[in-house]
Amino acid sequence: MKHNLYNSKFLKSFALSTVLGLSLANIAHAAEALSVNLQAKQIVTENGKQVLKTVNRAKSGDVIQYQAIYRNNIQKPMTDLALTLPVPANMVYVSSSSPAPTQASLDGKKFENLPILRKVNGKMVEVPASQYRALRWIVKTLPAQQSTTVSLNAKVQ
């Protein structure tokens, strides 16, 4: 079965997450000030090297790298940005992202610093990255008219 890499539920979640922390009245202005370009590329091995290949659909077992390029479109720096990238439905995060994320979420809503720990049988254990539903990068400063890129790898189930 092939999966559409840009399904509407994912894009809606992604679009809303990019303006996290803003009131609804400020979303339109924020979208103009901070734009985002989302790309999905399949990770394939060619001649012994991993390369990224542009695709629109993927099958079970394929590993896809989602890249979000955030651009500050205004004439002054933006500070304390929380850039969020959800793990699409029917996919599992495979512990690879760039740069290393600051936080993760198990439900796509509540974010925790990494590593996420839980008490199991009286002992604190790390929650497997495969259970993450979204990642967040905290960017202290994004200079005027500059971009930053975050990415994550996910495997189609």
N, C-alpha and C positions, 0 to 999 in steps of 0.2 A: 504494500500500500504506500502510495506517495503522499507526502504531507506538504501543504503549502507553507512556505517559510514566512510569509507575511500575512497571516490570517488577521481578520479585522479585530478580533478580541485581543490579540497580542498587540497590535498597533495602537488600539485605544488605551490599553494598559500602559504601553510604552509612552505614548504622548502625554498622558496624565502624570506619569512619574517624573517626567523631565521638568515639570514646574512644581515639584513637591514643595509644600510649605507655603504656597501662595493662595490667597483668597480667589474665589471664582472671578471676581471683578478684575483681578490683576492678571489672569491667565493670558488674555489676548496680548496685552503689553509685554508680558514675559516671553511669549512665543516669538515676538518680533525682536526682543533684546537678546534672547538666547535661543538660537536655532539648533536643530539636530538633524543629522543625516544618518539614517540607519542602513547598514549593508549586511547582507548574509552571504557567506562564502563557505563552500564545502572544503574541508581539509582532506586532500588526497596525497598519495605518495607517487611521485613521478621520478624515475631514475634515482631512486633511493633517497629523495628529498621530499619533505612535506611542502606542499604548495597550496595556495588558496585559489579556488576555482569558483567563478560567479555562477550561482544557480538560483532557481526560483522554487524548485521542488526537491524533496529528498526522500529517501526510503529508510526503512528501519535499519538501524546500525550506523548510518552515516553520521559523521561528526561535522557540525556546522559552527563556524565562528561568526558571532554577531559583533559587529563593530558599530559603535555610536560615536559620531564626530560632533562634538558640541562646539558651537562658535559664539563668541561674544560679539554681537553686532553693534554695540554702542561705543561711545568715545571715552568711556572710563572703565577701570577694572571692575570685575564682579568678584565678590568675596564670599567665602563660606558656602559654596555650592554643594548640594547633595545630588550627585549624578547617579541615577538609578537605571539599571537594566534588568528587566525581568527575564526569567528562564521561561521560554514558551511552553504552553501546554503540550503534552505528549513528548516532552524532551527532558533529559536529565543533565544537570550541570556536571562537567567532568573535571573539576578541580584545576582549571586552567583559565587564567584571565590576565589582562594587562591593562594598566599596572595592577599590582596586587590590590584587591578590594579592601576597603576599610571595614565594611559591615556586610552582613547578609541577613536574609529573612527566610523563615521557614513557611510563611504564609503569604508573602508579598505585601504585608502591611506593617508589621512590627519588625524593626531592624535592630540587630545586636552586633556589638563589636566582635571581631574574629579572634580566635576561634569560638564558635558557639559551643557552650558546654551544658550538659544536663546531668542530673544525678541519676544513676542507674545502680540499683542494689547498694546504695549508700556510698557509691564512688562517683566522682566527677569524670565524665567521659566526653570526648569530642563528638559532636553530631557529624555524621558523614556529609561531605560536601554534596553528595548526590541528592540530599534532601533539601538543599537550598532552592528557593523559588524566585529569588531576586538578589542582586548584588548592588552595593552602593559604594561609590567612591566620594570621599570628601575632598573637595578642591578648595584650598585656602584662598587662592587668587587666580583668576583667569584674566590676563591682561586685555585691554581694549583691542578689538579687532583681531583677536587670536583664537586659536582652536585647541582643543584637547580631545584625545581619543581614548575611549575605554572599550574593552572587548571581553567577551566570554565565549567559551567553547561548550557546546551542548550536543549530546547524542540523541538521535531520534529513537524513540522506543518502538 
